[in-house]
Amino acid sequence: HLCLGMVRFPALYFVSKNSPNKAYFNNYLDIKQHGKSGLHMISLELSSHPNMALVPASKKIESLSLKCGKAAALGLGPSKDALSAYIGDNKQIIMAGQYSEMSMCAFIGSTESIDAGQMVFLSTSPIAEVMTDQFVFNSDGTISPTIASHLALGFQVLASKYR
């Protein structure tokens, strides 16, 4: 009656800033300094997970009935499939290629309820009242939501230095 299922790639989540599961980005200085226009795309490759990057978790872009337009899941996958992005004027992380004009975001109830374990995905139209789509690049190469600096992007897979 039950079936074990697996996703293609481990999903992207918010994790505690102290978690060994944080994602450290190779090009974070380039992203901070040069990624502020659609003309300069930065590959989202990871130093925390060698030869891995932020990738689309599925080849499908789904239409949601939640008024946030189309959405796509994000995951940890091979560097050859790395997504590229730039920083929008309002601190959004905006993708390129097939996912152009989609930005990274997460559902939130309020700033008090955002916590580790919440999934981060791409959307064409994040809803300001229930989603966050603004991020800050930390000096250690991690990325945090601007409204919750105690969190960072990460996976359910330990970074290489902890394996």
N, C-alpha and C positions, 0 to 999 in steps of 0.2 A: 504493500500500500504506500510505502514511502520510497523516494528515490533520492539518491545523493547527487547533488548538482554542483558544478564548478563554474566559475567565471573565467574568461580567457586570461585576464590579468587582475592582480590585486587592486582593489579600488582605492581612490584617493580620499582621505579623511582628514579632519582636524584631529591632531594628537596634542598631548601636553607638550609645552615647550621643553620640558625636561625628559621627554620620552626618547628611548633609543630608536624609535621608529620614525623619527623626523626625516624629512627629505632635505638634503643639502644640494643646492644647485651649483653646477660647475661654473656657469656664466653669470652668477648673480651680480658681479660688479659691472659687467657689460649691460645687463638688464637695467640696473640702477642708473648708469651713466648715459647709455645710448639707446635704450629701448623705449624712448618716449615718443616715438612716431611710428606710423605704419611703414615707414621707409626702411627701418632698421629692425628686422626680426631677429630674435634671439632663440636659439635651440634650447629646449627645456631638459637638457641632459643632467644627470645626477652624479655627484661625487660620493654621496652616501651609499649608493648602490651601483658599483662599477659596471660599465657597459649597459646601463639601464637609463631610462628616461621617462618623462611624463608622456603617455601615449593615449590615443582613443581606446577605451576598453571594449568598444564594439565598432563594427563598421557601419552601424546604423545611426542615423540622427532621428530621434523620436519627436513627434509632435505631442505636446502635453495639453491637457484640457484645463490647465491651471493659469492660463493667461500669461505664462512666461515664455510663450513661443515654442521654439524647438529646443530640444535638450540632447546632450550626449554625455555619456559616462566617461570618466577619466581613470586611468590606471597606471600601474608600473609595468613597463615592457621594454623590449630591446631598443637600444639607442638608434638603430637604423629606422625605427618608426617614430622618432621623437617629434613632438609637436613644436612649433615655433610660435612666438608671441611677441607682443610689444605692450608697453604700458600706456593706457588711455589717460586722458586729461584728469579724470576723477579717480585715479589709482586702480582702475580695472586692469586685469590681465586679459588682453584680447588676442585671440588666436589668428593664425594665418592658414592659407591653403583651403582644403575642403571645409574647414571649420571657421573660415574668416567671418568676422563680425560676431562670433560667439565669445562670450566672456566667462571667466571662471566665477562661480558663485556657490552659495549654500543656503538652504532654508534655515531661518531662525524664527523663533517665536517673538523674542525680544532680546535686547542686549544682555539681560540677566540669564537667559536660557541657553545661549550659545555655549557649547561644551565639546570636549573631546568625543569622538565617535560620530560626529555629524559628517555625512558624505558631502564631498565637493564635486561639482559637475560643471558642464558648460551649458549656457543658455543664451538665446538670442535676445531675450527681453526680461532681465531680472526685475522682480517686483520689489520696489524699495521697502515697503512696509513689512514684508515677510522674508526677505532675502538680503544677504550681504554680498557685495561684489567689489569691495574695496580692500586692497591688500598692501602690506608694507614689506619691504625687503630688509631683513635683519642683517647686521654686520657679520654674522657667522655663516651666511649663505642660505638661511632658511627664509620662509615666507609665512607671515602671519596675517590673519584678518585684522583690519585697522580697529575694529570694535572689540577685539579680544586678543590683546598682546600676549596673554598667557598660553595661547595655542599656536600651533604651526601646522603646515601641510605635512602629511606623512602617510604611511601605509601600515598594514597589519603584518609587514615583513620587516624584520630587524635590519638596520643599516649594517654594512659589511664589517665595521670595526667591532660589532657586538656578536657576530656569529662565530 
